[in-house]
Amino acid sequence: MSLTTLENYFLPGSGGEVVQLLQEYGERAMILAGGSFVHGLAARNLLPGVDVFIDIQKLGLADIVAGSGGLEIGAMARLADLASVSEIREDAAWGALSDALRCPPVQIMNTATVGGNIAAACPYFDLPTAFLAIGASVRTEGSSGSREIDLEDFFTGLFENSLAQEEFLTGVALSRPEPGSASAFVKLETNANDLAIVNAAVHMTVDESGACQAARVALGGGVNEIPLRSAAAEKLLTGQVITDELPAKVGQAVQADISPMADHRASAEYRSAMASVLTERALRSAIARMTGGN
Amino acid sequence: MTSSTTSTTVLGKSVQRPDALDKVTGGKHYPVNVTLPGMLHAKLLRSPYPHARITGIDASAAAKLPGVKAVLLPQDVPQRKYCPVYFVPTLAPSMVQDMLIMSDTVRYAGQPVAAVAATTAAIAEQALELIEVDYEELPAVFDADAAMAEGAPQIHEGAENNIAVNPVVAFGDAEAAFEKADHIFEGVYETQRVHTCYMEPRVCVVDSDTGGNLTVHSSMQHLFGLREKLAFVLGMPESKVRVIKPAYIGGGFGGKLDIGYIEPVAALLSLKTGRPVRIEQTRYEDFISTTRNPIRVYLKTGISKDGRFVARYAESTLDCGAHATHGAEVINVHGMFGILLTYPCPDQHWEGKTVYTNNMIGGGYRGYGSPQGAFAVESQIDEICEELGFDPVEFRLKNSYHQGDPHPFNPQAKLDSYRFQDCLTQAAERIGWSSRKAAGSDQGVKKRGIGLGCQPIWVSGCVGFPDIYEHSGAIVKLNRDGTADLSTAAVDLGSGQITTLCMIAAEELGLEADQVRMTYADTDTVPFDAPSHASRVTYSSGNAVKAAAGQARQRLLEVAGGLLEASPDDLEVCEGMVRVKGSPDSQISVVDVVTRAESPFVVMTEEGPQPTNLEEKGTIIGLSSMAPPANPSPATVEFVEVEVDTETGQVKILRVVFAHDLGKLIHPAGAEGQVEGGFQQGMGYALMENLLFDPDSGACLSSDFLDYKMPTAVEMPPKIESIFIESNEPTGPFGAKSLSEPCVTVPAPAIANAIYNAVGVRVRELPITPEKILAGLGKL
């Protein structure tokens, strides 16, 4: 697709209209949120057959609401809006998200949306990895009503997600974390406006004895076609008392769960090596946060 | 700084750049903003194949699309072979004339094969999809060595083994000298294809009139080169082409030193339609329009026991892609200023090959072959020092040229203002060279190291180069309000040429910097000028501006002398007044002198009509058109401190110290800006920039800055320390010579040497990616 050959552009006022348009245009239609990645996809011929945009900016969906159960983030909230939420900035449990929100350049922070960042199902983005680690789910609306999908069930392939044809993403839900939790995210990039070569995020909850009660280890940036969790690393971490040797072992453990891609930005071997290094670094950073550092 | 520099009142101050406010508020005078009434927009159809013969084109459907006004096909285009390079005569024997605006043979993926002009760019783009081209594919080759091998596809008729040019330069007897060397070192150093990444795309608007005259607006570095090349390819007299000087352009860096396809195509479409035609390239089109040529250098050096160069031998293979373009000259500058002339050595032999492949074409880029040479030479010097236990600073000091030596490129001239040793010792002291650790000895996950790179010999323009234009002109006109207008064809690329030249004129005229304004110019109204390139504008254009201003000043003093009844030789200009030296009461304002020069012959006074002096009449104006007297060499040294992450291979630049003998510091902030911008480009070259190609089709895979990575402000070191050594160049305007390109050349070897010092890993292939460092550390 080239933007000059766009056939139609819609600005629906309700979710119902969006669903109707999706039904009418099928694969020709794409939901437009912030629009920051449209050129990137179009220039690489990654929008074949798409010639209709459904811009959902009139739907609202930009609120971020903190409740006792957690945080409800509207799909159209900008990354900058999310970064300004004090609980995200201050709660060590959500440190990974706060770290990830420090990566994009200002222009992306001000235009890209939380929903678009997830729905694009791009393995090189930062937010999906951070959200996976802190246990997010997504909310959707479609022809058969609304539903909630665990984020780890959402990504199905390179630029592919589990949304049905007539369904779109309306928000992201975050549960309030257990006490004693901390998380961190790290990214490897070539320059400050790069997509991740590899990124990693670790979330952990530690009990009073200093043992890790629960852990989530997530990786992205081409360690697979989708951002993923490492069951092997989580298993190794869970139940362990945190020692100085542990992070390197957890870093090594992710090897069991990744199958890195090779492209012009990095070889599979390099991504593989970096997955361990970054996991170790994310874990060390989360531990430091747990023990009072930030 | 030395006491020998010329005393000045305007030069040496960081006055506000006259174009600064306009640029930070949007820069409405960039060529990309030019629009004319009735203007059409054109787009180029490009070949998907790297090597093919066009057997048929059907553009009838495109021509019928509503909004399409004209279609241009190879058969509509004059078949005059040309070399696109601006700064040489079109048929210069040292260059290769192997291009056509459109041809029925395609030699690289992306070569234009047709064009459409329409009322909007979108319609033109849509029309391209309706053009049907039949290609007969031909075998293609994408590697210079493979292209030279027997049986390789022939890319241009008559180019044996696909070699476009094959210069050989030798001094003394290198073969015999190697026999006497105590140590011999050899290595292969490779560089990649990179783009200058100017911000403003290549863009032009060409209009025609009923007499077939063309008026051209373009984002380019050379008015007269564009006029000459455009007239040639269209088979028109030069006087029918008028090129308008842009107030400034959005960067060039050598990337806008040749005529693109867009200007001739827009011209032909304008002649066809009688309407102005605009073409603006996309970033992808820019990527495949001009690049710094990749060069592979085999370098062999013979060293004596006491650490002196005794013999050097080098072979350089330059992949110029489908057409020679700049490659016929880049290889020579590379061989001379990148290798042979860098340090004195009596016996040297170098052979260069510019080789055709079916890759995209190359072009100009700051340093012009020298960065590829410096990476090889400066890397190998550090390898020699490491192996033989010499200090890299001492080694270079021992092996360098000295002030007063004959100029190695132009032996009848001397290195009068040359201060390489001072650059080296002062910068070494500033970075703390004496406390440098042994290679790889720093402890921890992140290791630090210091390295240096030098450009010992460089140019201030092109005097002495065969076939290259090197003269400049200027017009300086005094206004009745006491200000002056400066008009010259020298284009400001963003590096402050307007500021520098206005300051030089102001200094000569005795005015303040902001009393001189750079004004309109086009090829009809100002003298010929060579391009803004080759680090030449301050020196060459500066000399021309000084001469024109001097002439205007002389006339000002003559007229004032008549009014003050004093000899012009006894007058001086300062603070807006012309004064008799030593008699401050005898003075007249510049305003009154200029006004009097332009007043009617008879003026009405209270006493009735009074005749004035006929001899004082006439606008006070100075004109120059001249070649500069010489080509003085500056010297450049840069030290870099890096931190290498031994787990990820990532390199962080911590500190940069740069030293340069620029003759006279004209605008300190502008000079620092040159160093900083140059470092950013050189750092990108060293660590990350790389145009990527499909190995099967040769198609460029880098479509935008998502793929093509260059350093942002975030990767830059917090501070770059510049040491400017004022050395008073006797042939320069107020003692000035060049700065410019060496700022881009030295970072890559300095960074490579610093990485070696940090982690003990020697990478001989740019860019030095984290993967290459990790592989060197044995971790991949």
Interface residues (C-beta under 8 A of the other chain):
Chain A: S2 T4 T5 H39 G40 A43 R44 P105 L188 T190 N191 A192 N193 D194 L195 H264 R265 A266 S267 E269 Y270 A273 M274 V277
Chain B: A121 A122 E125 Q126 Y284 E647 T648 Q650 M688 L692 L701 S703 D704 F705 L706 D707 K709 M710 P711 T712 A713 V714 E715 P770 E771 L774 K779 L780
